[in-house]
Amino acid sequence: MEVLSDRALNRATLARQLLLKRSSLDSLAAIGHLVGLQAQVPTNPHVALWSRLDGFITRELDALLLDRRVVRSAALRGTIHLLTAADCLALWPVCQPVLEQELRNHRDFAPLLRDVDLHEPMAWARQYLAEPRTQPQLKAQLAERFPELDPAALAFACRNRLALVQVPPRGMWRRANQVTVATAEAWLNEPLNRSLTPSQLVLRYLAAFGPARPADMATWSRLTGLAAAFDAARSELVVFRDERGRELFDVGDAPRPEPATDAPVRFLPEYDNVLLAHADRSRFVDRDLRALYPPGRLGRGHGLVDGMLRATWIVADHRVEVLHLDLSPRDRDELRHGATEVSALLELDREPELSSVD
């Protein structure tokens, strides 16, 4: 059985993630291929697509949001993702058990909802959220309608029991706006699609993230029971082993570039899925990186140098500030060039600052 080195896995994942070479795909097709983009920070998908697509412009993604062709919804891992409309309707039913578990385990809200029959509140909320509502509006109406129950806990139950989307201008480039939600079915004028099977999702995950194990897909999705889903898809998969002798699965026709393939510097937003999609991150991380995350400076973006995590970045004082490990002069020059490019995207008026932490 062929063994794939960590570097081979790195290049395969970079190729699937459109990070080895910027793609000519349009934004909608790219979001579909990537099975969504982490969007906890509202404008991170713009940076993620800029890093991946040739000629990306921010208003293209804004137009997709306004046209309801992409939406922001809690899905994978129970976190906000930017998804195509079709994926939102199909993925939400598959991912709902993760949200249900989150509801049962919530430290503050679970005790308030214990032994509460949520059928009537959720049925009422589904109708109320057929139109976009802010969180204060939702909580106020829940308090009036169900005075014996905690409105904040009920609002959280709505998030986890109903397929909700955050409507624009939330998520548009440089458009701050409070969270306003509606049900996906009402916003998209279509019912949820319950036909997607876990084994079909396995194929899409591997096509987007490279050769992997069920434990990796579980990290990406927080779904359980994925070994059975991989087994169900086995006839459509090819099998490898990693350097540690573990079995890896992949789709047969997906790219697996030569390990020696050059990988350009890429600036990624914080929480980019490429770094959150594997239980074993050794394909991207090969050393202690704590120095790249100073105490009290959370929310840092990431810089890939030769495909590996070698830098983090943040916007401060109207410029991009980069922390990086010890790099060769060539790699440092490429990192500076990338920082200049992302500064232009963010319309910052000061030159980036690079600092070595080694």
Secondary structure, DSSP 8 states (H G I E B T S, - for coil): --EE-HHHHHHHHHHHTT-SS-B---HHHHHHHTT-EE-SSTTHHHHHHHHHBTT--HHHHHHHHHTTSEEEEE-GGGSEEEEEHHHHHHHHHHHHHHHHHHHHH-TTTHHHHTT---HHHHHHHHHHTTS-EEHHHHHHHHHHH-TTS-HHHHHHHHHHHS-EEE-TTTTSTT-----EEEEHHHHHTS---TT--HHHHHHHHHHHH-SB-HHHHHHHH--S-HHHHHHHTGGGEEEEEETTS-EEEEETTS----TT-----EEE-TT-GGGTS-S--TTT--S--GGGS-TT--S-EEEEETTEEEEEEEEETTEEEEEE----HHHHHHHHHHHHHHHHHHT-SS--EEEE--
